[in-house]
Amino acid sequence: MNERVRPLKQWPFRLFVAGRAVSMVGDVVSRVAVPLLILDQAGSGIELGVVGVLQTAPSFCFGLVAGALADRLEKRITMFAADVGSALLTALIPLAHVLGFDVFTVTMAVALPLGMLRVLYTGAYTAAVPEIVGREDLPRAMGLLQIIEAAAHVVGPALVGLLVARMGAASTLAVDACSFLVSAAALCALPRLPGARSGARKSLGREVAEGVRFVTSHRLLRSIILLWSAVTVATAGIIPVMMFWVSKDLHVDMRWVGLAMSIFAAGSILGAFTVSRVPKERLGVVLLTGVVVYGAVLIAVSGASGSSNARMLLFALLAVAGGAAFGTMTVSYYTLLPLATPRDLVGRVGSTAKTVTQAFQSIGMAATGAVLEVLRGAGSLRVMGVTMILAGLLSALPSSIRRLDGGLFLDARK
């Protein structure tokens, strides 16, 4: 157990994790509250899809450049600026509610710039973690961050259920705005992180191209990023779909929904801890298994029937199973990604992977709105589940992920 949490012995990483933990809770609040706000204001799946596209589209247009900028600029300052900007933009939504302005219009207006700031933060974050903990502890650090994110999903849904019931969805977003400020304060206390690499600086375009070329030439990286892109397309709208299903189709009390999401997150923590015991050479199999199981759980959830109490019990059991599958596949992916990358390319490769998957997320969010209009909530969940299962099975046919063809960079000096 001590080995698994070894990165926490470094005080900069402890401080970084503390700020991220609070920010992650705010992110969960926002992910639940924004769909509820849009459904309340507009009442249509199309508007959900439009906002989702506005939030994720910057990854396609700006993500590669953000990764290269992260290697040039001081990462701590970059993340701080992104956090402060996000806090100010998010705060405009509850402020508009208090002042009586059109909340839906304000939500639409801030979605795109919030997406751009998120991409800038992610580029710096991807490059900063290896600098904070070192190459040797990078896989453990990424696993810990995923576990902490899962823990935030335990706290967040329960919190947002209470806040929305008491304050309304718009006012609840003030919690997310405050969480950005807490993260920014933690970043201020970190030591300076490296900016530009030593030696002659290449052009920004050449640095971007270098990261892209490495990804496209590495068989394992190509395969896991392609698989994760399919997963992203399938599940991009999972929270809006669940909110639509329970509020418009099942008419379930939102407090039960928050409880189910917390149980799901608890299951994901269990899955993440399980992965930490798996040898690195078996992570590919674990990733594929998690994808298929998660898809099967989505299909099972969509067909749940019976009395109200029996259905909620079944939801709880499926939430644990789905959470465990989600935890195993997420930690496996984010552990394999840096392990398959040389140290000097981790930032750019991570940004390239994020850009590709987030671009597919925009496609998934756009498709979610259209599918919701036609198939409603249960049908949308089935489509997501079938897509996940097909992606996992098709990715298992070649040996690149199963056998980790292409190799891992396990030497801490590389």
VEXSEMAR-855862 format. One record per residue: residue number from 1; x, y, z of N, C-alpha, C in turn. Coordinates in pm, whole numbers. Each point is the difference from the previous one (the first is absolute). Example, Ala and Ser with C-alpha at 12.3 -4.5 7.8 and 13.67 -1.06 7.14 Angstrom:
2
{1 {1319 -569 780} {-89 119 0} {90 120 0}},
{2 {-35 105 -72} {82 119 6} {-77 109 73}},
END
This chain:
414
{1 {83 -121 0} {-83 121 0} {86 125 0}},
{2 {116 -4 74} {88 115 6} {55 34 -137}},
{3 {31 -105 -79} {52 23 -134} {-103 70 -88}},
{4 {-126 -35 17} {-105 59 -85} {-16 149 24}},
{5 {23 45 122} {-20 141 34} {133 74 15}},
{6 {108 -59 -50} {131 62 17} {9 143 -51}},
{7 {-65 35 -112} {7 140 -45} {-49 100 104}},
{8 {-90 -42 90} {-54 92 100} {104 38 106}},
{9 {113 -69 2} {106 38 92} {67 130 -43}},
{10 {-20 41 -124} {56 125 -50} {-100 112 26}},
{11 {41 102 75} {-96 103 40} {-56 80 -119}},
{12 {75 26 -108} {-63 70 -112} {-116 -80 -61}},
{13 {17 -133 -7} {-107 -81 -56} {-120 -3 95}},
{14 {25 -6 132} {-111 4 96} {-80 129 -15}},
{15 {70 111 -14} {-68 129 -15} {-77 6 -131}},
{16 {62 -50 -106} {-64 -3 -131} {-127 -85 4}},
{17 {10 -116 65} {-114 -90 10} {-113 63 82}},
{18 {35 72 105} {-104 64 83} {-81 100 -83}},
{19 {69 83 -77} {-70 95 -85} {-82 -68 -107}},
{20 {57 -106 -62} {-71 -72 -103} {-125 -70 56}},
{21 {11 -52 122} {-114 -71 59} {-120 93 14}},
{22 {24 121 50} {-109 96 14} {-56 39 -137}},
{23 {90 23 -95} {-43 38 -134} {-79 -111 -67}},
{24 {39 -126 26} {-73 -112 -59} {-141 -10 54}},
{25 {-18 27 129} {-135 3 56} {-83 107 -70}},
{26 {61 117 -22} {-71 105 -73} {-33 -40 -141}},
{27 {91 -73 -66} {-27 -47 -136} {-120 -93 -3}},
{28 {-9 -90 99} {-113 -93 6} {-131 77 22}},
{29 {5 99 88} {-118 84 22} {-46 63 -130}},
{30 {97 52 -77} {-33 65 -126} {-56 -98 -102}},
{31 {60 -119 -8} {-45 -99 -99} {-144 -43 24}},
{32 {-43 0 126} {-137 -39 31} {-93 121 -7}},
{33 {45 114 52} {-87 117 9} {-29 63 -135}},
{34 {100 3 -90} {-22 63 -131} {-107 -73 -81}},
{35 {5 -135 -13} {-111 -67 -71} {-136 25 64}},
{36 {-5 0 133} {-127 28 68} {-48 142 -31}},
{37 {94 94 -2} {-33 139 -31} {-56 13 -141}},
{38 {65 -66 -97} {-43 10 -138} {-137 -67 -19}},
{39 {-19 -116 62} {-130 -67 -9} {-111 86 61}},
{40 {34 70 108} {-99 85 64} {-32 124 -84}},
{41 {105 55 -64} {-18 123 -77} {-52 -25 -141}},
{42 {50 -108 -64} {-34 -25 -140} {-86 -126 -17}},
{43 {27 -104 81} {-82 -120 -3} {19 -89 -120}},
{44 {115 10 -69} {21 -80 -120} {140 -59 -1}},
{45 {12 -121 -58} {131 -63 -14} {89 72 -100}},
{46 {-59 71 -96} {80 71 -100} {86 106 67}},
{47 {-57 78 91} {76 102 70} {113 -61 84}},
{48 {-26 -118 58} {106 -69 73} {118 -31 -92}},
{49 {-31 -48 -120} {106 -32 -95} {77 123 -45}},
{50 {-70 112 -22} {66 123 -45} {99 51 104}},
{51 {-43 5 126} {90 45 107} {118 -95 13}},
{52 {-24 -130 -12} {108 -97 8} {103 21 -110}},
{53 {-46 28 -121} {93 26 -110} {81 126 25}},
{54 {-65 106 47} {71 124 29} {108 -20 107}},
{55 {-26 -88 96} {96 -24 107} {119 -83 -46}},
{56 {-23 -91 -93} {105 -94 -38} {69 33 -132}},
{57 {-62 82 -85} {58 32 -131} {139 63 9}},
{58 {31 84 101} {135 59 6} {112 -103 4}},
{59 {-28 -120 48} {103 -103 4} {49 -34 -140}},
{60 {-92 1 -94} {36 -32 -139} {79 115 -64}},
{61 {-35 124 34} {62 116 -65} {127 48 71}},
{62 {10 -24 129} {103 64 82} {86 -98 78}},
{63 {-41 -127 5} {65 -95 88} {146 -25 -31}},
{64 {35 -20 -127} {139 -28 -37} {91 117 34}},
{65 {-48 120 -28} {80 120 30} {16 15 151}},
{66 {-105 -30 75} {7 12 146} {107 -92 58}},
{67 {14 -120 -56} {104 -91 48} {140 54 -24}},
{68 {22 57 -118} {131 58 -29} {26 124 86}},
{69 {-103 82 21} {16 117 86} {33 -39 142}},
{70 {-54 -113 44} {27 -45 136} {148 -30 21}},
{71 {69 -41 -106} {144 -25 11} {80 130 0}},
{72 {-59 107 -53} {71 127 -10} {-25 89 121}},
{73 {-124 6 44} {-38 94 106} {20 -64 137}},
{74 {5 83 103} {9 -50 137} {-134 -63 35}},
{75 {3 -131 24} {-123 -78 10} {-88 46 116}},
{76 {62 34 111} {-76 42 118} {-81 126 -31}},
{77 {62 98 -65} {-69 124 -34} {-110 -25 -103}},
{78 {27 -89 -95} {-101 -31 -102} {-124 -60 63}},
{79 {19 -97 90} {-115 -62 67} {-72 100 89}},
{80 {76 88 68} {-60 103 86} {-89 93 -81}},
{81 {51 47 -114} {-79 91 -83} {-127 -67 -52}},
{82 {11 -128 -38} {-117 -72 -48} {-103 -18 111}},
{83 {45 -29 121} {-92 -16 112} {-74 130 33}},
{84 {74 110 6} {-63 128 33} {-101 40 -108}},
{85 {38 -17 -127} {-92 32 -109} {-125 -86 5}},
{86 {16 -128 30} {-115 -90 9} {-91 38 115}},
{87 {59 43 112} {-80 42 115} {-88 120 -36}},
{88 {60 97 -68} {-75 121 -36} {-113 -31 -98}},
{89 {27 -83 -100} {-102 -32 -100} {-112 -82 61}},
{90 {35 -99 83} {-103 -83 63} {-89 83 93}},
{91 {61 96 69} {-76 84 93} {-105 86 -71}},
{92 {18 23 -130} {-98 81 -74} {-138 -67 -4}},
{93 {-4 -134 7} {-129 -70 -9} {-85 24 124}},
{94 {50 -29 121} {-83 33 117} {-24 149 15}},
{95 {96 83 -44} {-20 144 6} {-117 43 -90}},
{96 {-7 -60 -119} {-111 31 -91} {-133 -42 62}},
{97 {-1 -110 70} {-122 -45 66} {-45 99 108}},
{98 {97 48 79} {-33 94 106} {-50 133 -57}},
{99 {59 44 -110} {-36 129 -59} {-121 -7 -93}},
{100 {-50 -122 -25} {-119 -13 -83} {25 -3 -149}},
{101 {124 -24 -43} {30 -11 -143} {-35 -140 -51}},
{102 {4 -16 -132} {-29 -129 -62} {115 -97 29}},
{103 {-22 -92 92} {106 -91 45} {46 -92 -112}},
{104 {-92 -49 -83} {37 -90 -108} {91 69 -101}},
{105 {-29 125 -33} {85 75 -93} {140 18 55}},
{106 {10 33 130} {131 16 62} {76 -133 1}},
{107 {-70 -109 28} {64 -132 -2} {57 -32 -136}},
{108 {-75 30 -105} {48 -21 -137} {121 88 -30}},
{109 {-3 125 49} {106 95 -32} {133 -37 64}},
{110 {-3 -57 121} {125 -32 70} {51 -140 -32}},
{111 {-80 -82 -69} {40 -139 -24} {128 -9 -82}},
{112 {11 79 -106} {117 -7 -88} {128 49 69}},
{113 {1 120 60} {123 42 69} {37 -90 117}},
{114 {-98 -55 69} {31 -96 106} {70 -123 -57}},
{115 {-47 -44 -116} {65 -113 -65} {143 30 -39}},
{116 {28 120 -46} {136 39 -38} {92 4 122}},
{117 {-48 54 110} {80 4 122} {25 -140 54}},
{118 {-98 -89 -14} {18 -138 46} {110 -69 -81}},
{119 {4 25 -130} {102 -60 -85} {138 53 38}},
{120 {10 130 25} {128 59 39} {47 -59 132}},
{121 {-90 -14 96} {35 -60 129} {46 -144 -19}},
{122 {-73 -77 -81} {33 -141 -19} {137 -17 -62}},
{123 {35 87 -96} {132 -9 -61} {110 22 102}},
{124 {-16 100 85} {99 28 103} {0 -109 107}},
{125 {-118 -49 36} {-14 -105 102} {71 -128 -44}},
{126 {-21 -38 -126} {62 -123 -53} {151 7 9}},
{127 {56 117 -30} {145 15 4} {51 25 142}},
{128 {-86 49 90} {45 37 133} {16 -121 92}},
{129 {-90 -97 -9} {4 -113 93} {134 -74 -5}},
{130 {56 -30 -119} {132 -65 0} {109 86 64}},
{131 {-11 133 -12} {99 88 61} {-13 3 152}},
{132 {-121 -17 51} {-23 6 144} {46 -128 69}},
{133 {-33 -116 -59} {28 -127 69} {120 -74 -54}},
{134 {46 32 -122} {109 -76 -61} {-51 -117 -80}},
{135 {82 -48 -95} {-40 -105 -91} {-30 -132 73}},
{136 {78 -34 98} {-14 -129 66} {-137 -14 67}},
{137 {-49 108 60} {-127 -6 73} {-119 46 -84}},
{138 {22 26 -129} {-108 52 -82} {-121 -93 -8}},
{139 {19 -131 -26} {-118 -87 -5} {-79 0 131}},
{140 {70 -4 113} {-69 2 130} {-75 132 18}},
{141 {65 110 -40} {-64 130 15} {-127 11 -83}},
{142 {5 -50 -125} {-119 5 -84} {-111 -88 57}},
{143 {39 -115 56} {-100 -85 64} {-65 67 120}},
{144 {81 68 82} {-54 71 116} {-95 112 -42}},
{145 {36 72 -105} {-86 108 -48} {-134 -55 -50}},
{146 {4 -117 -64} {-125 -60 -45} {-86 -46 118}},
{147 {65 -52 103} {-74 -42 120} {-62 121 68}},
{148 {75 109 7} {-53 122 63} {-116 55 -82}},
{149 {10 -8 -132} {-111 45 -83} {-125 -85 26}},
{150 {22 -132 15} {-114 -87 32} {-60 37 136}},
{151 {86 31 95} {-50 42 131} {-81 128 -10}},
{152 {43 90 -89} {-78 123 -22} {-138 -32 -54}},
{153 {-10 -108 -77} {-130 -41 -51} {-87 -65 107}},
{154 {61 -39 111} {-79 -46 114} {-62 120 72}},
{155 {82 102 22} {-45 119 74} {-87 90 -86}},
{156 {42 21 -125} {-65 97 -87} {-148 -23 -24}},
{157 {-41 -119 -47} {-143 -20 -28} {-89 17 122}},
{158 {45 -52 114} {-80 18 121} {-13 149 34}},
{159 {112 73 -15} {-2 143 27} {-91 75 -96}},
{160 {10 -32 -130} {-80 74 -97} {-148 -33 15}},
{161 {-33 -123 41} {-141 -33 23} {-61 87 108}},
{162 {75 20 108} {-47 84 110} {-7 147 -42}},
{163 {104 46 -71} {6 141 -37} {-106 38 -102}},
{164 {-21 -87 -100} {-101 30 -102} {-139 4 62}},
{165 {-26 -93 92} {-131 -1 66} {-23 126 82}},
{166 {107 54 59} {-13 117 88} {16 132 -75}},
{167 {97 6 -94} {37 127 -62} {-37 12 -148}},
{168 {-23 -113 -67} {-19 3 -144} {131 -25 -72}},
{169 {-7 -45 -125} {119 -39 -76} {93 118 -26}},
{170 {-55 116 -33} {84 116 -34} {85 44 118}},
{171 {-61 16 115} {75 44 119} {102 -104 44}},
{172 {-29 -127 -25} {92 -107 40} {136 14 -70}},
{173 {1 59 -119} {125 14 -74} {99 94 68}},
{174 {-45 77 98} {92 82 78} {103 -87 73}},
{175 {-39 -123 34} {94 -94 65} {115 -32 -92}},
{176 {-29 -22 -129} {106 -29 -97} {92 120 -16}},
{177 {-56 121 -4} {82 120 -12} {97 12 118}},
{178 {-49 -26 120} {86 6 119} {108 -108 -3}},
{179 {-32 -117 -54} {98 -109 -4} {117 35 -90}},
{180 {-25 73 -107} {110 45 -86} {95 92 76}},
{181 {-55 85 85} {83 92 77} {85 -74 103}},
{182 {-55 -106 58} {78 -82 94} {117 -66 -72}},
{183 {-26 -54 -119} {107 -61 -79} {106 103 -35}},
{184 {-41 120 -37} {95 106 -34} {87 36 120}},
{185 {-60 5 119} {76 33 121} {105 -107 28}},
{186 {-34 -128 -20} {96 -108 21} {116 10 -98}},
{187 {-29 38 -123} {104 13 -100} {98 112 35}},
{188 {-50 105 62} {87 112 39} {109 -46 98}},
{189 {-31 -101 81} {95 -46 101} {100 -102 -53}},
{190 {-20 -48 -123} {93 -97 -57} {132 66 -37}},
{191 {110 -76 2} {126 54 -51} {-9 20 -151}},
{192 {88 80 -52} {1 27 -144} {26 -129 -76}},
{193 {-79 -20 -107} {18 -117 -86} {70 44 -128}},
{194 {75 -91 -62} {76 37 -120} {-91 52 -110}},
{195 {52 96 -75} {-72 51 -116} {61 -55 -126}},
{196 {58 85 -80} {58 -44 -126} {118 -93 24}},
{197 {16 -99 -89} {112 -92 10} {129 72 -38}},
{198 {111 -50 55} {129 60 -30} {39 -30 -144}},
{199 {91 79 -52} {46 -19 -136} {-78 88 -96}},
{200 {30 -17 -128} {-66 81 -102} {-150 -34 -5}},
{201 {-81 103 1} {-145 -22 -1} {-47 -23 -142}},
{202 {-77 -105 -20} {-60 -27 -130} {-124 87 -17}},
{203 {-46 8 -123} {-125 72 -23} {-114 -77 65}},
{204 {-107 73 33} {-114 -63 65} {-58 -110 -88}},
{205 {-5 25 -129} {-54 -99 -92} {82 -127 -3}},
{206 {132 12 5} {87 -118 -2} {-15 -80 129}},
{207 {-16 70 113} {-18 -71 126} {-133 -75 3}},
{208 {-104 61 -53} {-129 -68 -9} {12 -123 -89}},
{209 {65 18 -115} {14 -110 -96} {81 -115 58}},
{210 {100 31 82} {82 -105 60} {-83 -93 87}},
{211 {-87 57 82} {-86 -82 84} {-99 -82 -81}},
{212 {-59 61 -103} {-96 -71 -84} {68 -115 -73}},
{213 {121 25 -53} {71 -106 -74} {30 -119 90}},
{214 {38 27 124} {31 -112 89} {-124 -84 26}},
{215 {-114 64 22} {-123 -74 25} {-38 -85 -122}},
{216 {6 60 -118} {-42 -73 -120} {95 -114 -36}},
{217 {125 8 45} {96 -105 -34} {9 -109 107}},
{218 {-66 18 113} {8 -95 111} {-127 -84 2}},
{219 {15 -130 -25} {-116 -87 -17} {-87 -5 125}},
{220 {59 -14 116} {-79 -9 123} {-75 129 28}},
{221 {69 113 -13} {-66 128 23} {-116 22 -96}},
{222 {23 -31 -127} {-108 13 -99} {-121 -81 42}},
{223 {23 -122 44} {-109 -92 32} {-78 45 123}},
{224 {70 38 107} {-72 37 122} {-71 134 -16}},
{225 {58 91 -77} {-66 128 -23} {-124 -19 -88}},
{226 {10 -88 -99} {-117 -29 -84} {-110 -64 83}},
{227 {36 -94 86} {-100 -63 88} {-64 104 91}},
{228 {83 84 61} {-53 100 93} {-86 103 -73}},
{229 {30 26 -126} {-83 90 -79} {-139 -60 -21}},
{230 {-5 -131 -27} {-129 -66 -15} {-78 3 131}},
{231 {69 -23 112} {-63 8 131} {-55 141 24}},
{232 {78 100 -39} {-40 139 20} {-123 35 -81}},
{233 {-4 -46 -126} {-119 25 -83} {-123 -63 65}},
{234 {17 -123 49} {-114 -72 55} {-52 64 128}},
{235 {89 49 84} {-40 46 134} {7 151 19}},
{236 {22 75 -107} {14 145 13} {-121 62 68}},
{237 {-116 -51 -32} {-122 59 57} {-64 -83 108}},
{238 {80 -81 71} {-57 -93 97} {-76 72 112}},
{239 {55 109 51} {-69 71 109} {-126 70 -49}},
{240 {6 76 -112} {-125 56 -51} {-106 -105 -31}},
{241 {42 -114 -56} {-97 -106 -30} {-63 -54 128}},
{242 {83 -23 103} {-54 -50 126} {-95 103 62}},
{243 {37 129 -6} {-87 103 55} {-133 5 -75}},
{244 {7 -11 -133} {-120 2 -82} {-88 -121 32}},
{245 {64 -116 10} {-74 -124 23} {-75 2 132}},
{246 {71 37 108} {-64 -8 132} {-98 114 23}},
{247 {27 119 -60} {-88 114 27} {-119 6 -95}},
{248 {20 -38 -126} {-106 11 -100} {-75 -131 -23}},
{249 {70 -114 13} {-64 -129 -30} {-46 -73 127}},
{250 {87 -7 101} {-32 -76 121} {-61 86 110}},
{251 {27 131 -5} {-48 93 102} {46 -42 140}},
{252 {128 -34 10} {59 -42 127} {51 122 76}},
{253 {-12 -1 131} {50 108 85} {150 14 -22}},
{254 {47 123 -22} {141 25 -30} {92 -41 114}},
{255 {-51 -8 122} {86 -43 110} {42 -146 -19}},
{256 {-89 -83 -56} {36 -138 -28} {105 -7 -111}},
{257 {-12 91 -95} {99 3 -108} {137 33 55}},
{258 {7 100 87} {128 36 59} {60 -115 79}},
{259 {-86 -76 70} {48 -115 76} {56 -107 -94}},
{260 {-69 -25 -111} {46 -100 -96} {134 39 -60}},
{261 {17 128 -29} {128 46 -57} {112 -12 103}},
{262 {-31 22 125} {101 -16 105} {40 -147 14}},
{263 {-98 -90 -11} {31 -143 6} {86 -40 -118}},
{264 {-31 54 -116} {81 -25 -120} {145 42 24}},
{265 {18 119 57} {135 50 26} {73 -86 102}},
{266 {-74 -49 100} {63 -89 98} {48 -128 -68}},
{267 {-80 -51 -93} {42 -117 -76} {124 27 -83}},
{268 {10 122 -54} {117 34 -82} {127 7 85}},
{269 {-13 43 126} {115 -1 91} {47 -144 22}},
{270 {-96 -91 20} {34 -141 15} {74 -51 -123}},
{271 {-50 36 -118} {66 -43 -123} {139 58 -14}},
{272 {18 127 39} {130 64 -10} {102 -65 92}},
{273 {-41 -33 122} {91 -69 93} {35 -140 -51}},
{274 {-96 -65 -64} {26 -133 -55} {107 6 -108}},
{275 {-7 102 -86} {97 14 -108} {141 17 55}},
{276 {13 65 115} {133 24 56} {73 -130 35}},
{277 {-75 -110 11} {59 -130 30} {37 -78 -127}},
{278 {-47 50 -115} {21 -73 -126} {139 30 -55}},
{279 {75 -102 -44} {129 26 -64} {-18 89 -124}},
{280 {97 87 -24} {-12 93 -113} {-23 -72 -132}},
{281 {56 -119 -14} {-12 -74 -125} {-142 -49 -26}},
{282 {-87 2 102} {-138 -46 -15} {-100 115 -10}},
{283 {49 122 -1} {-91 114 -2} {-83 8 -128}},
{284 {54 -48 -111} {-76 2 -124} {-124 -86 8}},
{285 {14 -120 55} {-114 -90 17} {-102 61 96}},
{286 {48 61 107} {-90 64 96} {-78 114 -66}},
{287 {67 78 -82} {-65 110 -71} {-113 -53 -89}},
{288 {28 -102 -79} {-100 -56 -91} {-118 -59 78}},
{289 {30 -71 107} {-107 -61 81} {-90 107 61}},
{290 {61 106 53} {-79 108 60} {-94 65 -99}},
{291 {45 19 -124} {-84 63 -102} {-123 -87 -30}},
{292 {22 -129 -19} {-111 -91 -33} {-99 -11 116}},
{293 {50 -13 122} {-87 -13 116} {-82 128 21}},
{294 {62 113 -18} {-71 127 16} {-114 12 -101}},
{295 {26 -41 -123} {-105 1 -100} {-115 -91 37}},
{296 {31 -120 52} {-105 -93 41} {-84 57 114}},
{297 {63 71 92} {-73 60 112} {-97 106 -51}},
{298 {41 81 -96} {-90 103 -56} {-124 -63 -61}},
{299 {19 -111 -71} {-115 -69 -59} {-91 -55 109}},
{300 {60 -58 103} {-79 -55 110} {-79 109 72}},
{301 {61 114 22} {-69 111 68} {-121 45 -81}},
{302 {15 9 -131} {-110 50 -85} {-121 -92 2}},
{303 {22 -130 31} {-111 -94 1} {-52 -33 138}},
{304 {48 69 102} {-42 -29 136} {-150 25 16}},
{305 {-67 -94 66} {-144 13 20} {-37 -54 138}},
{306 {-129 0 30} {-47 -50 129} {-55 114 85}},
{307 {-27 -29 127} {-51 102 90} {105 107 24}},
{308 {-43 113 55} {90 112 20} {118 -39 89}},
{309 {-28 -67 114} {107 -38 92} {94 -102 -63}},
{310 {-57 -100 -69} {83 -102 -64} {86 62 -109}},
{311 {-58 94 -73} {76 63 -108} {115 83 55}},
{312 {-22 70 110} {107 79 59} {111 -88 55}},
{313 {-37 -117 56} {101 -93 48} {84 -52 -116}},
{314 {-67 -33 -111} {72 -47 -118} {90 110 -54}},
{315 {-49 124 -2} {82 112 -44} {127 10 85}},
{316 {-16 -18 131} {115 11 90} {104 -107 -30}},
{317 {-46 -125 -22} {92 -109 -30} {71 24 -134}},
{318 {-77 46 -99} {60 28 -130} {95 119 7}},
{319 {-31 95 88} {88 116 16} {136 -42 54}},
{320 {2 -94 93} {127 -52 53} {79 -69 -110}},
{321 {-69 -88 -76} {68 -73 -107} {50 95 -108}},
{322 {-85 95 -40} {41 96 -102} {114 88 48}},
{323 {-5 41 127} {107 82 54} {132 -74 4}},
{324 {-3 -127 39} {123 -80 3} {59 -14 -140}},
{325 {-87 -24 -99} {48 -11 -138} {58 133 -47}},
{326 {-68 110 33} {48 132 -40} {135 29 64}},
{327 {14 -32 129} {127 25 69} {115 -79 -59}},
{328 {-24 -127 -31} {108 -83 -56} {43 49 -137}},
{329 {-97 34 -86} {40 41 -135} {63 139 -1}},
{330 {-47 89 87} {55 136 3} {142 1 52}},
{331 {25 -66 113} {135 -2 56} {95 -76 -93}},
{332 {-47 -107 -63} {84 -74 -94} {43 89 -116}},
{333 {-94 75 -55} {31 87 -113} {99 110 40}},
{334 {-29 71 109} {86 112 39} {133 -45 60}},
{335 {14 -129 31} {130 -54 40} {80 -42 -122}},
{336 {-67 -64 -96} {69 -46 -121} {50 116 -85}},
{337 {-76 109 -4} {35 111 -87} {139 56 30}},
{338 {32 38 124} {135 49 27} {106 -110 -4}},
{339 {-38 -124 36} {99 -108 -3} {44 -34 -140}},
{340 {-83 27 -98} {34 -29 -139} {69 118 -70}},
{341 {37 102 79} {53 124 -56} {134 35 64}},
{342 {100 39 -80} {126 48 59} {-24 125 85}},
{343 {86 21 96} {-20 107 98} {-13 136 -66}},
{344 {81 29 -101} {0 135 -57} {-119 26 -92}},
{345 {-85 -102 -20} {-116 18 -87} {-132 -17 75}},
{346 {5 -22 131} {-122 -29 76} {-103 111 -15}},
{347 {43 125 11} {-93 111 -8} {-69 8 -135}},
{348 {80 -7 -108} {-58 14 -134} {-81 -122 -42}},
{349 {47 -118 37} {-78 -120 -32} {-132 0 78}},
{350 {6 36 128} {-122 8 78} {-98 100 -57}},
{351 {52 114 -45} {-86 102 -60} {-58 -48 -133}},
{352 {81 -71 -77} {-49 -54 -127} {-113 -99 25}},
{353 {22 -90 96} {-104 -98 34} {-127 70 48}},
{354 {16 100 85} {-115 72 53} {-74 73 -112}},
{355 {75 58 -93} {-62 72 -111} {-83 -93 -85}},
{356 {56 -116 -32} {-72 -96 -83} {-127 -47 70}},
{357 {12 -42 125} {-117 -52 71} {-105 108 26}},
{358 {45 122 29} {-95 108 23} {-70 41 -129}},
{359 {71 -10 -112} {-65 28 -128} {-112 -101 -24}},
{360 {26 -126 31} {-104 -101 -11} {-111 24 101}},
{361 {35 60 114} {-103 31 98} {-99 101 -56}},
{362 {49 96 -78} {-90 96 -64} {-98 -72 -92}},
{363 {50 -100 -75} {-88 -78 -86} {-102 -75 85}},
{364 {48 -58 111} {-90 -73 87} {-107 87 62}},
{365 {38 121 42} {-98 90 59} {-105 43 -103}},
{366 {44 26 -123} {-95 38 -105} {-96 -115 -29}},
{367 {55 -123 -5} {-84 -117 -26} {-96 -25 115}},
{368 {43 30 123} {-84 -25 118} {-132 75 -10}},
{369 {8 127 -38} {-123 79 -10} {-97 -58 -100}},
{370 {53 -42 -116} {-87 -56 -105} {-58 -134 43}},
{371 {82 -85 61} {-47 -132 43} {-105 13 110}},
{372 {20 95 91} {-97 22 107} {-137 37 -55}},
{373 {-1 83 -104} {-127 42 -58} {-76 -117 -61}},
{374 {74 -98 -54} {-63 -111 -70} {-28 -119 92}},
{375 {100 -39 80} {-8 -124 78} {-29 22 148}},
{376 {-3 126 43} {-19 31 142} {116 -55 83}},
{377 {-17 -8 133} {111 -35 87} {45 -144 -8}},
{378 {-95 -95 13} {36 -142 1} {64 -42 -132}},
{379 {-56 44 -110} {56 -34 -131} {140 55 -18}},
{380 {24 120 51} {134 60 -10} {101 -80 80}},
{381 {-40 -47 119} {91 -83 81} {36 -129 -71}},
{382 {-97 -59 -69} {27 -124 -74} {100 25 -113}},
{383 {-17 111 -71} {93 33 -107} {141 17 55}},
{384 {12 69 113} {131 17 64} {62 -134 37}},
{385 {-81 -89 60} {51 -129 44} {47 -85 -116}},
{386 {-79 -8 -106} {38 -80 -117} {129 55 -62}},
{387 {11 132 -9} {121 61 -57} {124 -36 83}},
{388 {-13 4 131} {112 -35 88} {43 -146 -20}},
{389 {-96 -90 -3} {33 -141 -15} {69 -26 -133}},
{390 {-54 57 -108} {62 -18 -131} {142 56 -3}},
{391 {20 117 62} {134 60 3} {99 -89 73}},
{392 {-41 -55 114} {89 -87 76} {34 -128 -72}},
{393 {-102 -64 -60} {23 -126 -70} {84 18 -126}},
{394 {-29 104 -77} {77 25 -122} {145 36 32}},
{395 {22 73 110} {136 38 38} {79 -119 53}},
{396 {-71 -105 42} {67 -120 51} {47 -92 -111}},
{397 {-52 19 -122} {37 -89 -110} {148 7 -35}},
{398 {57 119 -25} {146 7 -16} {68 -13 136}},
{399 {129 -23 -2} {72 -26 126} {60 125 63}},
{400 {-16 117 -64} {71 119 45} {-32 37 144}},
{401 {-129 -8 40} {-37 34 137} {12 -122 91}},
{402 {-43 -115 -46} {4 -120 85} {143 -31 44}},
{403 {96 12 -91} {139 -36 31} {90 122 16}},
{404 {-59 121 -6} {76 124 13} {113 6 -103}},
{405 {-34 -30 -125} {99 9 -108} {47 144 -15}},
{406 {127 19 -14} {59 133 -9} {83 32 121}},
{407 {-28 -71 111} {85 11 118} {-34 116 90}},
{408 {48 -11 126} {-18 104 101} {136 56 39}},
{409 {3 127 33} {122 66 46} {2 -6 152}},
{410 {46 -113 54} {-3 -21 145} {121 58 70}},
{411 {105 30 -77} {121 59 59} {-29 146 38}},
{412 {18 34 125} {-33 135 48} {83 107 -69}},
{413 {112 -37 -60} {85 102 -62} {-44 32 -141}},
{414 {-89 -78 -60} {-40 20 -138} {-121 89 -11}},
END
